[in-house]
Amino acid sequence: MSLYNSFDALENIKALNKKKAKKAKKKEPEPASTGKQPFDYYMVLDFEATCEKDDPNYPHEIIEFPVVVVDGKTGNVGERFHEYVKPMKNKTLTEFCTKLTGITQEQVDKAMVLDDVLKKCHDWLTSLGMFKEGVKFTFATDGPWDFRDFYWNHAVSQQHAVSTHYAYYENWVDIRSQFSSFAKTRCNVENMLKHFGLRFEGRPHSGIDDTYNIARILVALMQNGVVMKQNGSVAREVLNLHLARIGVLNESAKKQVFTHIVPIHFHATCDEDATDYPHEVIKITASIIKTTGFETVGLFSEFVRPEKNAVLTDFCKQYTKVSQADVDTADTINTTMMKFHEWLCCNGVFNNGASFTFVVDSPWCFDSLLWKCTIERNKQLAVGYKYLQSWCDIRDMYRRLKMTHKKVRDMSGDFGFSDDLTMVEKIGCAAIGIMKGNIVFSDTGNVNKRVVQNHHSKIKRKGTQSLKALIVLGVEDGALRANLISVENKKVVDTFTASLEEISLFVDWAAPLQAPLLSYGRTLLRLASMCPSPIFSQCIEVSRIPTYGAFSLAGSIANVLAVMRIPEEPTICGACTEIVLKLLHNNVRIEVNTGY
């Protein structure tokens, strides 16, 4: 055989092998049994949205809308729907967004707006026979973010980009959560694929490629006996607000957006005829009222020690009925606001399915007194809970009901309350009367965004950590688990596991480390009562960590994980560890806040 012939034969073999490899790569394994699934079809979806580097508050708008159909009976990956979407708020894509997603400005400029894409997708579903009698389908996503954040929170609630309601977007299958329960670990898409011996195909962060790979994970889970039930849903108050806005709910069927309202009133330092007096909060009074049944479930009243003008003027004492002794023995505004936050937590306003808004007699309470005076001018507040940024003005609600303007003290004739009630009680009575008049309460005031950003940037500079290490604890099923975290390196450097009966071994392990203990709920108090030790004198309760408005640590641990976009963890210790690591990476200062 000549040299040329040998060379040609070798090249032919290489080409044939390359063709076979390429064909094998594209070919999916023969689908095994998927078991009995609750749905005939799963519409796997993974949105891409506008974004900017290092800006978690960027107003995300959906710019890629891909759907891949998975047959729930056979596991076959079939039909596809793929459309780009034109953004309306920020029409020019950032350089970071284009580089991350691969979506070009030309593609979105030529695309339809979201409302039209939704209608086109509905027509596509109709053509597939999804609405025929007896056919059951659901959407499925990698985590809660696509529907909860991009669709409902941004597109529907904030941007009002959706004018037609499709009920099938209300519930979905969270594939990442199902995988975590199955594999007892949390993973991103690439690692979930590796778990099943698969590789990512295509370009990461391309919506259609991500969707296809997520569909493969869905099939693998079904083939391993996982029943893919719906485990994600839109918050009911968000849905009701949307339905009311687009006219699906009629007037007589209106429901309140919030499950609770919090009438609140501040007293402040003042002086007669001194308009430029440096006001400081000296008393906070509030109550919590359920919007169904109108039951008052909590009362809060605390004096606050002023720092700039420690001595109250005679006019202030007479006007506010607050004595010098009241403020001299009171806590600072920082400590009082932490107490206030704990009070809100204890009364369930942060629970799953719960929501609330503050109700005030005047925007002056929040806009001027709390933000401009206490926070911006006097720089006294070292925390930045996000819920302090908006409120509902009772006068605006009254105007919707009576088409006239009144101060709350002048509403007694309308709602039958006496003049000897406190301001918070008057606001509460007026609010109940207005809600009975079928007026839906909503946030009518927001603090100036510039003031909020200045405050958050100021307090984030205080994020230098004083701790070198901390020990995260969790107790469940009779086992005690602990992780030692290096604060400087922001990672777990040691672990400990023992039965609860062997708590003395934990004390012996933890004592030489001289690191504070951190846990969730009453775990630390329980352990301290079982085995009294000096190590329990310096502790950190997760829900009491000031987060500067970056996250909410209130409510159940599952709710905290969801808010912080952390996948579910199989253990409390693991969940608390992930929460702490995310706080450290976000430069949130963690300090001892309790002890036993």
N, C-alpha and C positions, 0 to 999 in steps of 0.2 A: 504493500500500500504506500503510495507516495506521501510525502510530508504534507502536501496540500490537502489530500484526502483525509489524512489523520486529523488535521486541524479542523476541517469542515465537520467531520464526524463528532469531534469533541464539542464544537460550538452547537451542533444540533442537540446533543445530549444535555448541555447546559440550558439551552432554551426550553427543552421539554421539561426538565426538572423545575425550572423557574415557573413555567406555566402551571405545572401540577401544584407547586407550593402556593401560588397565588390563588388557585381554585380551592385548595384545601383551607386556606386562610379565610376565605369568604363563606365557606360552607359551614353552616351551623350543625352541631351534632343532632342526630335524630331525636326528636322530642320524646322524652320518657313520659310516663303518666303524670298528669298534673293533679291527680286526686279530684275530689269534688269541690269545686270553687263556688262561691256564692254569686258570681257574676259570669255571664256568657262572654263578655268582652271587657278588656281593660284598655283605656285610652291613656297611654303613658305620655307624659308631657314634661317639658323642662324649658321654662322661659329663659330668655336672655333679656337684660334690661340695661338702660343707660346707667353709667356709674362713673365715679372719679376716684383716683387713688387716695387712700387715707382720709376718706370723707364718708363716715357711716351715715351721715344725715342727708346725703345727696338724694334729691327727689327722683327715685327710680321710675322709669317708664318702660313698659314692655316694648321691645324692638324685634324680637323673634318669637314666633308662635309655632312650635313644632309638635306634632302628635303622631305617635306610632301605635297601631292596634295590635294587641296580643289576644289570641283566642284563649279563653279561660278553660276550654275543654281539651284542646290539643297542645297548647303552648306555642303554636305557630306565631311568628312575628310577621304581620301582613301589611295592610294598607298604611299609607302615610299622608299626613296633611302638613304642609310647610308654607308659612307666609312670614315675610318681614312686616314690621309695623312702623308707621311714621310717628315719632314722638311729637307732642304738642307743646310741652312746657320748655324743654331744652332741645330745640330742633337740631342743633349742631352737636354731633357726637364728640366726646373728648378723645384726645389721642390715646389715653389709657384704655378707654372703652373699645376703640377699634382694634387696638393691639391685643386686648384680652379675648374678645369675642370673634374677631375676624370679620365683623360686619362693617361695611363701608358706608360712607355718607350717601353715596349714590344709591345704594340699595334701599335705605330708609326714605330717601327723598321720593323714590318712585313707588313706595309702598302705600297701602291703605291705612287709615287710622284704625285704632283698636276696635271701635264699635263695628266697623264694617268687616273686620277680620273675624270678629265673634259671630256675626251673621253668616259669613261664608263658611265658617267651621260648622255652624248649626246645619246649614244646607248639606254639607259634606256628610255629617252624621246621619242626616235624613236619607241621603242616597245610599248609605250603607245598611239601611234598615234598622237602625238603632231604636227607633220609636215605634216599631211594630209591636203588636200585642204579644206578650210573653218573652220579649227580649230584654235582658238586664245588662246594663253596662255601668261602669264608673270610671272616673279619672284616677290616675296614679302618678305620684311624683316622688322625687328623691328628697324627703324631708318636708317640713311644713311651709317653707319659705315662698315657693312659687305662688301658691294660692293665698296663704295667709298675708304675706307681705306685698309681693308684686301686684297681685290681682286685687285683693280686697282692701288692704290698708292703703295702698298707693293709687291704683287705677280707679277703684270704686269710691273709697271714702275721701281721699284728699284731692284727687284730680278730676273727679266726676266725669271720667272718660267713658263710662258705660251707661247707655240709655235704655237698654233692654235687659230684662232679667231672665237668665237661664238657670233653672233650679238645680241642674246637674253639677254646677260649680260650687254648691254649698257644702258637699261632702266629698272626701277623696281617700285614697289609700296612701299612707305614708310608708314608702318602701324601706327607707332607712331605719325607721322605727321597727318595722317587722324584722328586718335583718338583725338589728341589735338584740331583739328578743330571741331570735333563732341561734345566732352565733355567740351570744354572750360577750360581745365586743362591739365597739363603734368603729366605723370605717367610712372613708369617702368612696366614691364610685370605683376608682381604680383598685382599691384594696378589697372592696366587696367582690369585684370580678376575680381577683387573684384567689380569693377564698374558694371559689368554684373552679379554679384552674383555667380561667379565661383572661384574655388580655383586652385592654381598651382598644377599640377600633375607631380611627378617625382623628379629629382634632379636638382636644379638650376645650371646653367653653364654647364650642359650636353647638347651638341649641339642638339641631337635628342629630348630630353625632352623639351628644350627651344622652338624648332621648332614646336612641337606638341601644346604647349600652345599658341604660337603666332598664329597658325592656328585657334585655338578656338576663339581668339580675332578677327581675320579676319572674321570668320563666324558671330560672334555677331554683328560686325559693319554692315555687309551686311544685317542681319536680322532687323537692326534698320534703314534701308533705306539709308545707306551711299554707294555712288557709288565709288567703289575702282578703281580709275584711276591711271595710272602711274604718279608719282610725283617726281621721282628721276632719275638722268641720269649722266653718266660719263662726265667729262670735255672734250670738243671736242679736246683740244690740247693733252691731255693724250692719247686719242683714236688714233689720227693721228700719234703720235710718235710710238705707239705700232704697228699700221698697217704698217708703213714704215719699222720698224725693222724686222718684220716677212715677209716682201716682198709682202704684199697685195696691197699696193700702188705702181704703177710703177713710174719710175723716172720722167716722164713728168708731173705727177699729184701731185708731192710733194707739201705740204703746210708747212708753217712755224709753228713750235711748239708754238711760242709765238705770242700773238696779238700785242705786243709792244716791241721795244728795247729801251734801255736808254744808249746812248753814254755818257760817263762820264770821267772827267779828274780832277786830283788834282794838285795844286801847293803846294810846301812845303818849309819850311826853309832849307837853305843849305849854305855851304861855299866852296870856291875853294880848291881843293886838300885835303878835309877833309872827308874821307870815313866813319869815325865813328861819323859824326856830328849827333846830336839828332834831326832828322827831325820831324817837326810838320806841319800839314795841315794848309795852310793860304788862300786857295781859292778853292772852289768847283764849277765846271761848268758842266752842264748836259743838255740834251735835250731828248724829247720823240718822237719816230717815230713809226707810225703805220706800221705793216708789210704787210697790204693790202692797196695799194694806196700810200704808202710811204709818208704820210702826217706828217709834224712836228706839234705836237699839244701842245708842252710846252717847255719853256726854263727856266733854273735856273742858277743863277750866284750870289754867295755870298762870301765875304771875311770872314776870320776866324781869331780871335785874338789868337796868340800863348801864351802859359802860361809859358813854360820853358825858352825860349829865346825870350823875348818880343821885343828886338831890332833886326831888320833885318840887316844882313851883306850887305855891298855894292855889293858883288857878287850876293847875293840872289835878291836884288832889280833890278839889271841889267838883271839877267837871267830870272826871272819870270815876270818882268814888274809890280810888286806889290810894292806900296810905303808904307812907314812907317805910313802915315796918313790913308791909307786904312785899315790896320790891327788894328790901335789904336782905331778906332771908330767901329770896327766890334764886332759881338757876339762871344761867346766861341764855341768850337766844339759841345758841348752838345746842345746848343740852335739852332745852325745852322743845326744840323742833325734833330732836331724836325721840323724846317722849311722845310727841304728837304722832310721829311716824309709827312707833310701836302701837299706839292706841288705834290707829287706822288698821294696822295689821291684825290686831286682836279682834276687831269688829268685822273682819271678813271682807273688806272692800277690795282686797287684792286677790281673793280666791278666784279659781277658774270659773268663768261665766259671770263674774261680778265686775261692775264698773261704777264710777262715781264722778261727780263734778262738785266744786265748791259753789255755794250760793252766797252772794254778798249784797248788801244794800247799796253799795257804790263801788265802782272800779278803783276808787281812791285807796281802798284797803290793800289791794294787791299791787296795783300799778305804782302808786306813789309811796305808800307807807312801808310795804314789805320790800319791794324791789328797789325803788329809787333812793329811799332813805336808809333802810336797814342794810340792804345788800350793796348797792352801788356807792352811795355816799359814805356811809359809816363802815363799810366793809366788815360787818360783824358776823355774817353767816358763812360758815365754812363747809356747808353741804349744799347740794343743788338738786333736790328731788324734782324730777320732771313734772310731776303733777301740780307743782306750785306755779306753773307757767300759764295756766288758763283757768277761767272761772265763768260763772253765769251770773249776770246782773239781774236781781229780782225785779228791778224797775222795767227792764226790757221785757221780761216775761209778763208783767202786769200790763204793759202797753199792748202786747199781742192779744190779751184777753179783753181789756176794757177800752182800747184805742185812746187812752189818755195816760198822762204821766203823774206818778205819785211817789213820794218817799214812803218807806215801809211803815213808819210810824203813823202815816195818814191812811193806811189801808185797813185799820181796825173796823171801820164801818162796813167794809166789803166782806171781811172774813170773820168778824165777831170775836176778836181777841182784845183783852183789856190792856190798858196803858201801863200797868205795873209789871208786865212781862219783861224779861231781858231782851236785848236786841236779837240775840240768836233765836230765842223762842218766837219772837215776832216774825223773823224771816222764815222760820219753819212753818208757822201757821199760814202765812201768806203763800208760801210755796205749795202747801197741800191744797189750799183753796184754788190756786191757779191750775194745778194738775187735775183737780176734779173738774175744771172747766175745759178739759181736753186740750190743754196746751202742752206741747212736748218741750221739755227743758233741753237746752243745748248750750255749749260754750259760746258766750257772746264777747268775751274779752281775752286777750292774750298780751303778755308782757312783750315789749319791744325786743325783737330778735337780737339786736345789737347789745342790749343790756345783758341778755342771757349769755351770749357768746363771751362777752367780756368777763362775766362772773365765772363761767366754767373754765376759761383759760387761766384766770387768776388762781382758782383753787386747785387746778390740775398741776400748777407749778409747785404745789405743796406735796406732790406725790412722792418725794424722796422717802424711801423706806427706812425706818429706824430698826426694824427687826432683821436679823440675819437668817433666821430659820423659824419654821412653825410646824406643828404636828397636827395633821388632819385626822379626825377620829370618826368612826361610824360603828354602830352596833345594830346587828340584825341577825335573826335566827340563832341567837345564842353565841354568836361569834363577835369578837372585837377586832376591828381592822384599823390600822394606822399607817399613814404615809408621812415621811419626813420630807419637807419641801425646803430647798435652798432658795431663799428670797432673791439673792443676788443673781443666781443662775436660772431662776424661774423654772425649776424642774424637780421631780421626785428623786431623792438620792438614797432613800432607805425605806423599807417597809416592815411592818410587824403584824402578825396574826396570831390570835390565841382565843381560847374559849372564854366566855365571860367569867367563869369561875376562876380563871387564871389571871385576874386583873392585877394581882400583885406582881406578876412577871412584866406586865406592861409598865407599871410604875417603876420597876427596876431598870427597864429599858429607856424610859423617857427622862428620868431624873437627871442623869449626867448630861443630857443634851441641852438642858436649860432653855428650852424653847416653849413658847406659849401654846396651849391646846386650842384647836379650832374645830367646831362642829355645828350641826344644825339642830334647832329645837332644844329639847331638854336633855339631850344625851350627856352633856358634861355634868349637869346637876345630878343626874342619875348615877354616874360613875363616881362622883365625889362623895355621894352618900353611901355608896357601897364600900369604898376604900379611901377614907380621908387621907389626903397627902398634900404637902406644899405645892406639888405640881399643878394643882387645880386652883391655885390663887391667881394665876394669870391666864385668862381664857378669852377666846374670841367667839362671839355668836354671829353667825353669817348674816342674819337678817338685820343686824345692827351696824354693819359696816357702812359708813357714808360712801356713796358711789359717785358723788358729784354729778348726778343726773345721767351718767352713762348707762346704767342699768337699774332695774328695780329688783331688789332682793327680797321683796315681800311675797307672801303667799306660800303655797306648797313648794317643795323642792322641784317637783315636776314642772310647775309653772315658771320657776326661776330658770330652769334649764331651757325651757321654750323661749322665754324672753331674751336670754343671752345667746340663743341659737347654738346651744350645745346639745348634741344628740343624747338620748337617754342613756344612763349608766346603770348597770345591774346592781351596784351597791351604793349605799349612802356615802361611804368613804370615797369611792370613785367619783361620785357626783360632786361632792364638796371639793375634792381635789381639782377637778376641771374648772369649777367656779372660781377657786382661788387663783389658779394659773391664768385664767382669762383676766381677772382683776389686775394681777401683777403686770401682765402684758399691756394693759390699758393704763398703766401708771396710777392705779388707784392705791392710795396709802392705806395699809392695813395695820391697825393698832389694837392693843388689848382693850376690850370694852366691857369686861365683866370678870368675876372671880367667885370662887366658892370655898 
